[in-house]
Structures are given as structure tokens and as C-alpha cells.
Amino acid sequence: MANAQTEHSKALRAKTANERNKRLREAGLVKAITLQLPTETAEEFNAILKELGNSRTESVKTLCEFYRLHS
């Protein structure tokens, strides 16, 4: 069954996701990071993600793995 697209349903899904993320952060299972990048760099990063079909999380993990293999 597809997700309902009413404003109420969207808000409820966002609330549920925020609560889950908060619990994960409090449990020390995830950390939130914020990056400020030059526009050109951010656009290039987003273009690469689109080409690969990866999420930002997957891509950061891949960058870390690449660094460890090549350093």
C-alpha cells in the first residue's frame, strides 16, 4: 500500500522519523553531521550521488572505505 500524501500523513511520517532518529542519537547508534560546502562542490557531490544512485550516508561510508584502502 502506498503512503498517503495528505498533509496530515506527511506530518505524521516526519514526526515518526524525527522521533526514531532522536532515539538512535540518544542511544549513541548514530551521529548527525552538518556540512557547509562551496556550492560547486555540493552540486558535484549531488551529481555523483545521482549517477550512483547512492544516499549521502552510503557515499560518506564509501569515501571512508576508499580513504582507508588508499592511505
C-alpha positions in Angstrom: 0.0 0.0 0.0 1.4 3.4 -1.0 1.9 6.1 1.6 -1.0 8.6 1.7 0.1 12.0 0.5 -2.2 14.1 2.7 -0.5 16.9 4.8 -1.5 15.0 7.9 0.1 11.8 6.7 3.3 13.5 5.7 3.5 15.3 9.0 2.9 12.1 10.9 5.7 10.3 8.9 8.1 13.2 9.6 7.2 13.2 13.3 7.8 9.4 13.5 11.1 9.7 11.6 12.3 12.5 13.8 11.4 10.5 17.0 13.3 7.5 15.7 16.3 9.5 14.8 16.3 11.1 18.2 16.2 7.7 19.9 19.1 6.4 17.8 21.2 9.5 18.6 20.4 9.2 22.3 21.4 5.5 22.2 24.7 6.5 20.6 23.9 4.5 17.5 24.1 7.4 15.0 25.6 10.9 14.9 24.3 13.8 12.9 26.8 15.9 11.0 26.3 19.1 9.1 28.5 20.2 6.2 28.8 23.6 4.6 30.4 23.2 1.2 31.0 25.6 -1.6 28.1 25.5 -4.0 30.2 24.0 -6.8 31.4 21.1 -4.5 27.9 20.4 -3.2 26.5 20.3 -6.7 29.2 18.0 -7.9 28.6 15.7 -4.9 24.9 15.6 -5.6 25.5 14.9 -9.2 27.8 11.9 -8.3 25.1 10.6 -5.9 22.5 10.8 -8.6 24.7 8.9 -11.0 25.5 6.2 -8.5 22.0 6.1 -7.0 23.5 6.3 -3.5 22.3 8.1 -0.4 24.6 10.6 1.3 25.1 8.2 4.1 26.2 5.4 1.8 28.5 7.8 -0.1 30.2 9.1 3.1 30.8 5.4 4.1 32.2 4.7 0.7 34.6 7.7 0.9 35.8 6.5 4.3 36.4 3.0 3.0 38.2 4.4 -0.1 40.4 6.5 2.1 41.3 3.6 4.4 42.2 1.4 1.4 44.4 4.1 -0.3 46.1 5.8 2.7 
